[in-house]
Amino acid sequence: MALYDYRAADANDRMVKGRIEALHEVDLTSQLERLGLTLIRASVAKARKRNVKSLPAQEIISCLFQLEMLIRAGVPILTALGDMRDAAESFESRLLVAGLFEKVEGGATLSQSMANFPGVFSDVTVNLVRSGEVTGQLPDVLSELVRSMKWQDEMAAQTKKLMMYPAFVVTVIGAVVMFLMMYLVPQLVTFLTNMGQALPLQTRALIFVSDAFVSYWWLILSVPPLVVTAVSSAARMSPEVRYQLDDLFLKVPVLGPVVKKLILARLADTFALMYRTGIPVLDGLGYCRKVTGNTAVQRALTRVIDRVATGTSIANSFAAEALFPMLVIRMLQVGESSGALDQSLSNVSYFYTREINESIGKVQAMIEPAITIMMGLLLGWIMLAVISPIYDTIGKMKT
C-alpha cells in the first residue's frame, strides 16, 4: 500500500490535485474513476508497510462473511477479493484483503494466503479453509467459521463482563476504605483522644489501621500491582507456575466454574467444527488444545490425544481425566455410538453457553448485595469503635 500524489481531470476537464492511498497505479485509477476523475499523472508520496498484525474480531467476521456470500454466489475467489478490497472501509481491512488478493493472484490458495497473516487468521481458521478447499465445501466451511467466530466473540464479551464485576467491587470497596481510614477516622480519633478516656480494643484497632493507611498509603497502593506483576512474570518464566495458577483459577469459588464452562464450551464448539469439516480427530484435538488458553486443560488434552493415538475411544480418553465433567463424557459416548459426534459436541456447547449466561446473571445479581454487606460491616465496625468510648464516658459521668 502506498500514498500517491495525483493530478486528474474531472468531467468538465478541470484539473484536480490530491493525495490518496492505493495498492498501485491501476488501483489508483479505479478509485479515481469511481470519483468521476481521470488520472493524468501520479507519483508515490509515501510507501506503507504491507503488514497487518491484527484486526478486531468484528472486522475478521465481516471479511469472512462477505467472502462466503460472494463465493456461494459463484464469484471466483480472486474477483471476490478484488471487490472486497475496493469496498473495504478501514485501512487495515483494505490492506489485509489486498494482501490476500496479491497472494492468490500470484498462484497461492486462499488458505496459503491466510497463513501469511498469523495475527489475523488462527491455525484453526487456516486449516478449516484448507479442508474446505480440498473437499469443495469452502462456502459451507466459511459459514461455519463465521458462526463459530461470532459465538466466540460473544463468549469473550461475557468473559470480560464476568471479570469486570469482581474488579469493580474490589475497586469500590478499596476506594471507600481509603477515604474512611485516611480522612474520616483521623478526625474521629482526635475527638476520642481528647476525651481522656481509656479506649476499648476495637477503637484501638481502628486507630492502628487508620494510622497504617495514613503513614503507608503508598505501600498499600503499590502492593497489589507489584504482586500481579510478580505473579505474571513467574507464570511467563515457569510453565509449572503457570500450570498451578491456571489449575487454581478453575477452582476459585463463583468465577472458577464459570470460566471452566467457558473453556469447555469453546472446546466442544471448536472440536465439532473441525470434525464436521473433515479434519482428522487427532489434528482436531491438537488445534483444540491451542485455543483453550488454560495450561491445566491443555495438559489434560495432551494426555487425551496420547490415549486416542494408541486406539482408546474418544469418550474413554476424556473419561480418564477428572477435569472433564460427566456431561461431556456422556455426550461423547452418544456421539461415537451414533456416528453424530459433531452434533453431540454442539449440544454440549449449547448447554454450557446457556449455563454461562445464567451464571453471569447470578454473579451480577450478587454484586449489589455483596457491596451492601461489606459496606455495612465496615461502617458498623467504625461506628462501634467510635460509639463505645462515648457510651463508656457517659456511663462514668452518671456514676
Secondary structure, 3 states (H helix, E strand, C coil): CEEEEEEEECCCCCEEEEEEEECCHHHHHHHHHHCCCEEEEEEEEEECCCCCCCCCHHHHHHHHHHHHHHHHCCCCHHHHHHHHHHHCCCHHHHHHHHHHHHHHHCCCCHHHHHCCCCCCCCHHHHHHHHHHHHHCCHHHHHHHHHHHHHHHHHHHHHHHHHHHHHHHHHHHHHHHHHHHHHHHHHHHHHHHHCCCCCCCHHHHHHHHHHHHHHHHHHHHHHHHHHHHHHHHHHHHHCHHHHHHHHHHHCCCCCHHHHHHHHHHHHHHHHHHHHHHCCCCHHHHHHHHHHHCCCHHHHHHHHHHHHHHHCCCCHHHHHHCCCCCCHHHHHHHHHHHHHCCHHHHHHHHHHHHHHHHHHHHHHHHHHHHHHHHHHHHHHHHHHHHHHHHHHHHHHHHHHC
